[in-house]
Amino acid sequence: MNFLVKLFGLVISLGAGALANKTLEGLWEKKTGRPAPKDGTDLDDALPGVLVFAVASAAVGAVVHVLTQRGTKSAIERLKKTADEV
C-alpha cells in the first residue's frame, strides 16, 4: 500500500509541478508582455529577466515539492495509524 501512495504522490507532484509552471509562464507573459524566457542562452532575453524567472521557477518548484512530499508522508502515516487500529 505504501508503494501505491508513493506512486500517487509522484503523479500528483508531477501534475502540480506542470500546472505551477504553466501558471508561472502565464503570469510572466501577462505582466511583462513577453513569453517566459525558457532558454537561458537566448541573447534576445535580458539577463536580469532570465535570472528572475529562473529564481521564481525554482522557488515554485521547491514549494510544490515540499507540499507534495509532506502530503505523501502524511497519507502514509494515516495509513499506518489506520492499519494499527484494525
DSSP file (Angstrom, degrees, kcal/mol; ACC not computed):
  #  RESIDUE AA STRUCTURE BP1 BP2  ACC     N-H-->O    O-->H-N    N-H-->O    O-->H-N    TCO  KAPPA ALPHA  PHI   PSI    X-CA   Y-CA   Z-CA
    1    1 A M     >        0   0    0      0, 0.0     4,-2.1     0, 0.0     5,-0.2   0.000 360.0 360.0 360.0 -37.9    0.0    0.0    0.0
    2    2 A N  H  >  +     0   0    0      1,-0.2     4,-2.7     2,-0.2     5,-0.2   0.879 360.0  56.3 -59.5 -37.1    2.9    2.4    0.7
    3    3 A F  H  > S+     0   0    0      1,-0.2     4,-2.7     2,-0.2    -1,-0.2   0.917 107.0  48.2 -61.1 -43.3    4.1    1.9   -2.8
    4    4 A L  H  > S+     0   0    0      2,-0.2     4,-2.7     1,-0.2    -1,-0.2   0.895 111.7  49.5 -65.7 -39.2    0.7    3.0   -4.2
    5    5 A V  H  X S+     0   0    0     -4,-2.1     4,-2.5     2,-0.2    -2,-0.2   0.916 112.9  47.1 -65.5 -41.9    0.7    6.1   -2.0
    6    6 A K  H  X S+     0   0    0     -4,-2.7     4,-2.2     2,-0.2    -2,-0.2   0.903 112.9  49.0 -66.0 -40.2    4.2    7.0   -3.1
    7    7 A L  H  X S+     0   0    0     -4,-2.7     4,-2.3     2,-0.2    -2,-0.2   0.919 112.0  48.5 -64.1 -43.3    3.3    6.4   -6.7
    8    8 A F  H  X S+     0   0    0     -4,-2.7     4,-2.6     1,-0.2    -2,-0.2   0.901 110.2  52.6 -62.3 -40.9    0.2    8.6   -6.3
    9    9 A G  H  X S+     0   0    0     -4,-2.5     4,-2.5     1,-0.2    -2,-0.2   0.882 108.6  50.4 -61.2 -39.5    2.4   11.2   -4.6
   10   10 A L  H  X S+     0   0    0     -4,-2.2     4,-2.5     2,-0.2    -2,-0.2   0.922 111.2  47.6 -64.4 -44.7    4.8   11.2   -7.5
   11   11 A V  H  X S+     0   0    0     -4,-2.3     4,-2.4     2,-0.2    -2,-0.2   0.919 113.3  48.0 -63.3 -43.7    1.9   11.6  -10.1
   12   12 A I  H  X S+     0   0    0     -4,-2.6     4,-3.1     2,-0.2     5,-0.2   0.911 111.3  51.9 -62.4 -42.3    0.4   14.4   -8.0
   13   13 A S  H  X S+     0   0    0     -4,-2.5     4,-2.5     2,-0.2    -2,-0.2   0.921 111.1  46.1 -61.4 -45.7    3.9   16.1   -7.8
   14   14 A L  H  X S+     0   0    0     -4,-2.5     4,-2.3     2,-0.2    -1,-0.2   0.920 115.5  46.4 -64.0 -43.8    4.5   15.9  -11.5
   15   15 A G  H  X S+     0   0    0     -4,-2.4     4,-2.4     2,-0.2    -2,-0.2   0.918 113.9  47.3 -64.9 -44.0    1.0   17.3  -12.3
   16   16 A A  H  X S+     0   0    0     -4,-3.1     4,-2.7     2,-0.2    -2,-0.2   0.886 112.1  51.1 -66.1 -38.3    1.2   20.0   -9.7
   17   17 A G  H  X S+     0   0    0     -4,-2.5     4,-2.3    -5,-0.2    -2,-0.2   0.918 111.3  47.0 -63.6 -43.8    4.7   21.0  -11.0
   18   18 A A  H  X S+     0   0    0     -4,-2.3     4,-2.3     2,-0.2    -2,-0.2   0.909 114.1  47.6 -64.9 -41.8    3.5   21.2  -14.6
   19   19 A L  H  X S+     0   0    0     -4,-2.4     4,-2.3     2,-0.2    -2,-0.2   0.914 112.5  48.8 -65.3 -42.9    0.4   23.2  -13.5
   20   20 A A  H  X S+     0   0    0     -4,-2.7     4,-2.6     2,-0.2    -2,-0.2   0.890 111.2  50.7 -64.0 -39.2    2.5   25.6  -11.4
   21   21 A N  H  X S+     0   0    0     -4,-2.3     4,-2.5     2,-0.2    -2,-0.2   0.919 111.2  47.1 -65.3 -43.8    5.0   26.0  -14.3
   22   22 A K  H  X S+     0   0    0     -4,-2.3     4,-2.4     2,-0.2    -2,-0.2   0.894 112.8  50.3 -64.9 -38.9    2.2   26.8  -16.8
   23   23 A T  H  X S+     0   0    0     -4,-2.3     4,-2.6     2,-0.2    -2,-0.2   0.926 110.9  48.6 -64.2 -44.4    0.7   29.3  -14.3
   24   24 A L  H  X S+     0   0    0     -4,-2.6     4,-2.5     1,-0.2    -2,-0.2   0.905 111.3  49.9 -62.8 -41.8    4.0   31.0  -13.8
   25   25 A E  H  X S+     0   0    0     -4,-2.5     4,-2.4     2,-0.2    -1,-0.2   0.911 111.6  49.1 -62.6 -41.8    4.6   31.2  -17.5
   26   26 A G  H  X S+     0   0    0     -4,-2.4     4,-2.3     2,-0.2    -2,-0.2   0.913 112.3  47.4 -64.4 -42.8    1.1   32.7  -18.0
   27   27 A L  H  X S+     0   0    0     -4,-2.6     4,-2.5     2,-0.2     5,-0.2   0.891 111.1  52.3 -64.2 -39.0    1.7   35.3  -15.2
   28   28 A W  H  X S+     0   0    0     -4,-2.5     4,-2.8     1,-0.2     6,-0.4   0.941 111.6  45.3 -61.8 -47.4    5.1   36.2  -16.6
   29   29 A E  H  X S+     0   0    0     -4,-2.4     4,-2.0     1,-0.2    -1,-0.2   0.884 113.6  50.3 -66.0 -37.5    3.6   36.8  -20.1
   30   30 A K  H  < S+     0   0    0     -4,-2.3    -1,-0.2    -5,-0.2    -2,-0.2   0.902 117.2  39.4 -66.8 -40.6    0.7   38.8  -18.6
   31   31 A K  H  < S+     0   0    0     -4,-2.5    -2,-0.2    -5,-0.2    -1,-0.2   0.872 128.9  28.6 -78.6 -37.8    3.0   41.0  -16.5
   32   32 A T  H  < S-     0   0    0     -4,-2.8    -3,-0.2     2,-0.3    -2,-0.2   0.697  92.2-131.3 -98.6 -20.9    5.8   41.5  -18.9
   33   33 A G  S  < S+     0   0    0     -4,-2.0    -4,-0.2    -5,-0.4    -3,-0.1   0.521  78.6  94.7  80.0   3.9    4.1   41.2  -22.3
   34   34 A R  S    S-     0   0    0     -6,-0.4    -1,-0.3     1,-0.0    -2,-0.3  -0.913  84.7 -97.3-124.4 152.7    6.8   38.8  -23.4
   35   35 A P        -     0   0    0      0, 0.0    -9,-0.1     0, 0.0   -10,-0.0  -0.302  54.4 -85.8 -64.9 155.2    6.9   35.0  -23.3
   36   36 A A        -     0   0    0    -11,-0.2     2,-1.4     1,-0.1     3,-0.2  -0.341  43.8-111.7 -61.1 138.3    8.7   33.4  -20.4
   37   37 A P        +     0   0    0      0, 0.0    -1,-0.1     0, 0.0     3,-0.1  -0.585  48.9 162.5 -76.7  95.6   12.4   33.0  -21.0
   38   38 A K        +     0   0    0     -2,-1.4     2,-0.7     1,-0.2    -2,-0.0   0.743  61.5  60.5 -86.0 -24.8   12.7   29.2  -21.3
   39   39 A D    >   -     0   0    0     -3,-0.2     3,-1.5     1,-0.1     6,-0.2  -0.903  64.0-165.4-109.7 109.2   16.1   29.2  -23.0
   40   40 A G  T 3  S+     0   0    0     -2,-0.7    -1,-0.1     1,-0.3    10,-0.1   0.653  87.8  59.3 -67.0 -15.4   18.8   30.8  -20.9
   41   41 A T  T 3  S+     0   0    0      2,-0.0     2,-0.7     3,-0.0    -1,-0.3   0.497  74.2 111.8 -92.4  -3.8   21.2   31.0  -23.9
   42   42 A D    X   -     0   0    0     -3,-1.5     3,-1.2     1,-0.2    -3,-0.0  -0.599  54.4-160.4 -73.2 113.1   18.8   33.2  -25.9
   43   43 A L  T 3  S+     0   0    0     -2,-0.7    -1,-0.2     1,-0.3     4,-0.1   0.569  82.6  73.1 -74.4  -8.5   20.6   36.6  -26.2
   44   44 A D  T 3  S+     0   0    0      2,-0.1     2,-0.4    -3,-0.0    -1,-0.3   0.750  85.6  76.5 -74.8 -23.4   17.3   38.3  -27.1
   45   45 A D  S <  S-     0   0    0     -3,-1.2     2,-0.1    -6,-0.2     5,-0.0  -0.736  92.8-114.9 -89.1 134.7   16.1   37.9  -23.5
   46   46 A A     >  -     0   0    0     -2,-0.4     4,-2.1     1,-0.1     3,-0.2  -0.428  19.9-126.6 -68.9 140.7   17.7   40.3  -20.9
   47   47 A L  H  > S+     0   0    0      1,-0.2     4,-2.6     2,-0.2     5,-0.2   0.890 107.1  53.9 -58.4 -44.3   19.8   38.6  -18.3
   48   48 A P  H  > S+     0   0    0      0, 0.0     4,-2.5     0, 0.0    -1,-0.2   0.910 110.0  48.6 -59.2 -39.2   18.0   40.1  -15.3
   49   49 A G  H  > S+     0   0    0     -3,-0.2     4,-2.4     2,-0.2    -2,-0.2   0.910 111.1  49.4 -65.0 -42.1   14.7   38.8  -16.6
   50   50 A V  H  X S+     0   0    0     -4,-2.1     4,-2.3     1,-0.2    -1,-0.2   0.912 112.8  47.8 -62.5 -42.8   16.1   35.4  -17.2
   51   51 A L  H  X S+     0   0    0     -4,-2.6     4,-2.5     2,-0.2     5,-0.2   0.904 111.3  49.6 -67.0 -41.8   17.5   35.3  -13.7
   52   52 A V  H  X S+     0   0    0     -4,-2.5     4,-2.6    -5,-0.2     5,-0.2   0.923 113.0  47.2 -63.0 -43.6   14.3   36.5  -12.1
   53   53 A F  H  X S+     0   0    0     -4,-2.4     4,-2.7     2,-0.2    -2,-0.2   0.902 111.6  51.2 -65.2 -39.9   12.3   33.9  -14.0
   54   54 A A  H  X S+     0   0    0     -4,-2.3     4,-2.4     2,-0.2    -2,-0.2   0.919 112.4  45.5 -63.2 -43.7   14.8   31.1  -13.1
   55   55 A V  H  X S+     0   0    0     -4,-2.5     4,-2.5     2,-0.2    -2,-0.2   0.925 114.8  47.7 -65.9 -44.3   14.6   32.0   -9.4
   56   56 A A  H  X S+     0   0    0     -4,-2.6     4,-2.4    -5,-0.2    -2,-0.2   0.913 112.7  49.2 -62.9 -42.1   10.8   32.3   -9.4
   57   57 A S  H  X S+     0   0    0     -4,-2.7     4,-2.3     1,-0.2    -1,-0.2   0.904 112.1  47.9 -64.1 -42.3   10.5   29.0  -11.2
   58   58 A A  H  X S+     0   0    0     -4,-2.4     4,-2.3    -5,-0.2    -2,-0.2   0.893 111.6  50.7 -65.4 -39.9   12.9   27.3   -8.8
   59   59 A A  H  X S+     0   0    0     -4,-2.5     4,-2.3     2,-0.2    -2,-0.2   0.922 111.4  47.0 -65.0 -44.4   11.0   28.7   -5.8
   60   60 A V  H  X S+     0   0    0     -4,-2.4     4,-2.5     1,-0.2    -2,-0.2   0.913 112.5  50.8 -63.9 -42.2    7.7   27.5   -7.1
   61   61 A G  H  X S+     0   0    0     -4,-2.3     4,-2.3     1,-0.2    -2,-0.2   0.891 109.9  49.9 -61.9 -40.0    9.2   24.1   -7.8
   62   62 A A  H  X S+     0   0    0     -4,-2.3     4,-2.6     2,-0.2    -2,-0.2   0.908 110.9  48.9 -66.5 -41.7   10.6   23.8   -4.3
   63   63 A V  H  X S+     0   0    0     -4,-2.3     4,-2.6     2,-0.2     5,-0.2   0.930 112.3  48.0 -63.6 -45.2    7.2   24.7   -2.7
   64   64 A V  H  X S+     0   0    0     -4,-2.5     4,-2.4     1,-0.2     5,-0.2   0.917 112.3  50.3 -60.9 -43.1    5.4   22.2   -4.9
   65   65 A H  H  X S+     0   0    0     -4,-2.3     4,-2.4    -5,-0.2    -2,-0.2   0.934 112.2  46.0 -61.4 -47.8    8.0   19.5   -4.0
   66   66 A V  H  X S+     0   0    0     -4,-2.6     4,-2.6     1,-0.2     5,-0.2   0.930 113.6  48.8 -63.0 -46.0    7.8   20.2   -0.2
   67   67 A L  H  X S+     0   0    0     -4,-2.6     4,-2.2     1,-0.2    -1,-0.2   0.903 113.8  45.1 -64.2 -41.0    4.0   20.2   -0.2
   68   68 A T  H  X S+     0   0    0     -4,-2.4     4,-2.3    -5,-0.2    -1,-0.2   0.878 113.0  50.9 -72.0 -35.4    3.6   17.0   -2.2
   69   69 A Q  H  X S+     0   0    0     -4,-2.4     4,-2.5    -5,-0.2    -2,-0.2   0.926 112.6  46.3 -64.7 -43.6    6.3   15.3   -0.1
   70   70 A R  H  X S+     0   0    0     -4,-2.6     4,-2.7     2,-0.2    -2,-0.2   0.902 112.2  51.1 -64.8 -40.5    4.5   16.3    3.1
   71   71 A G  H  X S+     0   0    0     -4,-2.2     4,-2.2    -5,-0.2    -2,-0.2   0.913 111.4  47.4 -62.6 -42.6    1.2   15.2    1.8
   72   72 A T  H  X S+     0   0    0     -4,-2.3     4,-2.3     2,-0.2    -2,-0.2   0.930 113.1  47.9 -64.2 -45.8    2.6   11.8    0.8
   73   73 A K  H  X S+     0   0    0     -4,-2.5     4,-2.5     1,-0.2    -2,-0.2   0.905 111.3  51.3 -62.4 -41.1    4.2   11.4    4.2
   74   74 A S  H  X S+     0   0    0     -4,-2.7     4,-2.3     1,-0.2    -1,-0.2   0.903 109.8  49.8 -62.3 -41.8    1.0   12.4    6.0
   75   75 A A  H  X S+     0   0    0     -4,-2.2     4,-2.2     2,-0.2    -1,-0.2   0.899 110.7  49.4 -64.3 -40.9   -1.0    9.9    3.9
   76   76 A I  H  X S+     0   0    0     -4,-2.3     4,-2.4     2,-0.2    -2,-0.2   0.914 110.8  50.3 -64.9 -42.1    1.4    7.1    4.7
   77   77 A E  H  X S+     0   0    0     -4,-2.5     4,-2.4     1,-0.2    -2,-0.2   0.903 110.3  49.9 -63.2 -40.9    1.3    8.0    8.4
   78   78 A R  H  X S+     0   0    0     -4,-2.3     4,-2.5     2,-0.2    -1,-0.2   0.892 110.5  50.3 -64.4 -38.8   -2.5    7.9    8.4
   79   79 A L  H  X S+     0   0    0     -4,-2.2     4,-2.4     2,-0.2    -2,-0.2   0.910 111.1  48.5 -65.5 -41.1   -2.5    4.6    6.6
   80   80 A K  H  X S+     0   0    0     -4,-2.4     4,-2.1     2,-0.2    -2,-0.2   0.914 112.5  48.5 -62.9 -42.8   -0.1    3.2    9.3
   81   81 A K  H  X S+     0   0    0     -4,-2.4     4,-1.6     1,-0.2    -2,-0.2   0.912 112.7  47.9 -64.9 -42.7   -2.2    4.5   12.1
   82   82 A T  H  X S+     0   0    0     -4,-2.5     4,-1.2     1,-0.2    -1,-0.2   0.886 111.2  50.8 -65.3 -39.8   -5.4    3.1   10.5
   83   83 A A  H  < S+     0   0    0     -4,-2.4    -1,-0.2     1,-0.2    -2,-0.2   0.861 109.1  51.5 -67.1 -35.7   -3.7   -0.3   10.0
   84   84 A D  H  < S+     0   0    0     -4,-2.1    -1,-0.2     1,-0.2    -2,-0.2   0.825 107.9  52.7 -69.7 -31.5   -2.6   -0.4   13.6
   85   85 A E  H  <        0   0    0     -4,-1.6    -1,-0.2     1,-0.2    -2,-0.2   0.770 360.0 360.0 -74.9 -26.1   -6.1    0.3   14.9
   86   86 A V     <        0   0    0     -4,-1.2    -1,-0.2    -5,-0.1    -2,-0.2   0.468 360.0 360.0 -79.5 360.0   -7.6   -2.5   12.9
